[in-house]
Amino acid sequence: FRLGASGEALPPAGIPAMQVVEISPADWLVGLVQGAVPQIPTTLLNSVIAVCKLSDDLYSDRETGVTVRSVSTSVGAMNVIF
């Protein structure tokens, strides 16, 4: 075995063992409530509002046609498709 800089044992190098995990409906609900729902505001801010602000900053001298509604519709459609 190997030791780290402070003398702790390091795990062996190599590919870890993989296994199939069964996910219960309760696990899906927890994942949805604790993982997916809190992600919505972050996604909205990063992929919609920031794009609109960037477009306005970069092309403030001309009309781009980029609106929060048009970007959010495009992002939403891509999320449904992919």
N, C-alpha and C positions, 0 to 999 in steps of 0.2 A: 504494500500500500504506500501511498504518497502522503507527504505532509505539506500543509500550506505554509505561508510565511510566518504565521503566528503559532505553528506547531499542531494545528488541528488536522485531523485525518480528512483527506479528500476522497470523494467517491471514485470508484474505478472508472477509467475512460472506456468508452464504447457505446454501442447502441443499446438503449434501455429496452427492457421487455415491454411488449405492448399487449393489451387485452381489450376485449369488447366490453363496454359497460352498458348495462340496461338502465334506461332512463324512465322513471315512472311519470305518470301524469302530474303528480304533485311536484316533481322536480322540474317539469316543464313550466308549471305555473310560477314556481319560485324564480326560475330563470327569466321568465317574461316580466314579472313584476320588479325584480331586483336588477335585471340586466338590460332588457330591451326598452322598457318605458323610460327609465332615466336617461337613456341615450338619445331620446327624441329631441330635447332642447339643444344638446351639443351638436347633433347633426343639423338641426335647423340653423343654428348660429354659424357653423363652419361652412356648410355647403350652400346656403341660400343668402343669408344676410351679408356674409363676408364677400361673396362673389358680386353682389350688387354694389357694395361699398367700393370694392376694388375697381369695378367697371366705371363707377362714377369718378373715382380718383384718377384713373388712367386716361379716361376719355371725357373729362368734364367739359371740354370745348365743343362737343357734338352730342347729338341725341343718339343713344345706342339702342333704345327700345328694351333694355334690360330692366325688368321690374321684379319685385319680390314675388309677385304672382306668377310671372312667366318662368322664373328660375325654379320656384318650388314645384310648379306643375311638371317641368322637365325632370327634376330630380325624383319626384314621386313616381313618374312614369317609368323611369329607369329602375327604381327600386322594385316596382311590380314586375317588370319584365325579367330582370336579373335577380 
